[in-house]
C-alpha cells in the first residue's frame, strides 16, 4: 500500500491536507490553516509522528463509531480519521498509517 498527501485550498482561502490510501480512501483530514506553509508543516508533522503508536488517540464518536486523532508531541491534533464501522478497521488503518505515512508523496492541488 502507498499513501499520498493532497494539499488543497478551501473556498475561503485557507489550506488543508488529506492523507489518502492508494485505493482513494481518506485516512486523515487536517484542520484548516491560514497559510500554505502552515499546512506543509502539518504534513511534516504527520510524517514524523505517524510511526509512533503513542501519538494515536483512539476515540469513539457519539453514535458509537470508532475513529482516531493523530497528535503531535505537544498534544495538538494534527489530523482526524473518518468514522469506522468497527474497531478492527480503525486499527488496521492506524497500522497502515504507521508503516506508510512517512514516505507519502505530496500532491499540491493549490
C-alpha positions in Angstrom: 0.0 0.0 0.0 1.1 3.5 -0.6 -0.3 6.8 0.7 -0.4 10.3 -0.7 -1.0 13.7 0.9 -3.2 16.1 -1.1 -2.7 19.7 -0.2 -5.6 22.0 -1.3 -7.0 25.4 -0.8 -10.6 25.9 0.5 -13.1 28.3 -0.9 -12.3 30.8 1.8 -8.6 30.8 1.0 -7.4 28.6 3.8 -5.4 25.4 3.3 -5.9 21.8 4.4 -4.4 18.4 3.6 -5.8 14.9 3.5 -3.8 11.7 3.6 -5.2 9.2 1.2 -4.6 5.5 0.8 -3.8 4.1 -2.7 -7.5 3.0 -3.0 -8.5 6.6 -2.7 -9.9 6.3 0.8 -9.2 9.3 3.0 -7.2 8.2 6.0 -6.7 11.6 7.8 -8.0 15.1 7.4 -6.3 18.2 8.8 -7.7 21.3 10.3 -7.8 24.5 8.2 -4.6 26.5 8.1 -4.2 30.2 7.4 -1.1 29.7 5.2 0.2 27.1 2.8 3.4 27.0 4.8 1.5 26.0 8.0 -0.3 23.2 6.1 3.1 22.0 4.8 4.4 22.0 8.4 1.3 19.9 9.3 2.2 17.4 6.7 5.8 17.2 8.0 4.3 16.7 11.5 2.2 13.8 10.3 5.2 12.2 8.6 7.3 12.5 11.8 4.6 11.4 14.3 2.7 8.7 12.3 5.2 5.9 13.1 4.7 6.4 16.9 1.7 4.5 18.2 1.5 6.7 21.3 0.6 9.6 19.1 -2.8 8.0 18.1 -5.7 9.0 20.2 -8.3 6.2 19.8 -11.9 7.6 20.2 -15.5 6.5 19.8 -18.0 9.0 18.3 -21.3 9.9 19.9 -23.0 7.4 17.6 -20.6 4.6 18.7 -18.3 4.5 15.7 -14.6 4.3 16.3 -12.1 6.9 14.9 -8.7 8.3 15.7 -6.8 11.6 16.0 -3.1 11.8 15.3 -1.4 14.2 17.7 1.9 15.9 17.8 4.3 15.6 20.7 2.8 18.8 22.2 -0.7 17.1 22.2 -2.1 19.2 19.4 -4.3 17.2 17.0 -2.7 17.2 13.5 -5.5 15.3 11.8 -8.5 13.1 12.3 -9.7 10.0 10.6 -13.2 9.2 9.3 -15.6 7.1 11.3 -15.2 3.3 11.0 -17.8 0.7 11.5 -15.7 -1.5 13.8 -12.5 -1.0 15.9 -10.6 -3.6 13.8 -11.0 -1.4 10.7 -9.7 1.6 12.7 -6.7 -0.4 14.0 -5.8 -1.7 10.5 -5.8 1.9 9.2 -3.6 3.0 12.1 -1.2 0.2 11.5 -1.0 1.0 7.7 -0.6 4.8 8.5 2.3 3.9 10.9 4.0 2.0 8.1 3.4 4.3 5.1 2.7 7.9 6.0 6.3 8.9 6.5 7.1 8.0 2.9 3.9 9.5 1.4 4.4 11.9 -1.5 2.6 15.3 -1.5 0.3 16.3 -4.4 -0.1 20.1 -4.4 -3.6 20.9 -5.7 -3.4 24.6 -4.8 
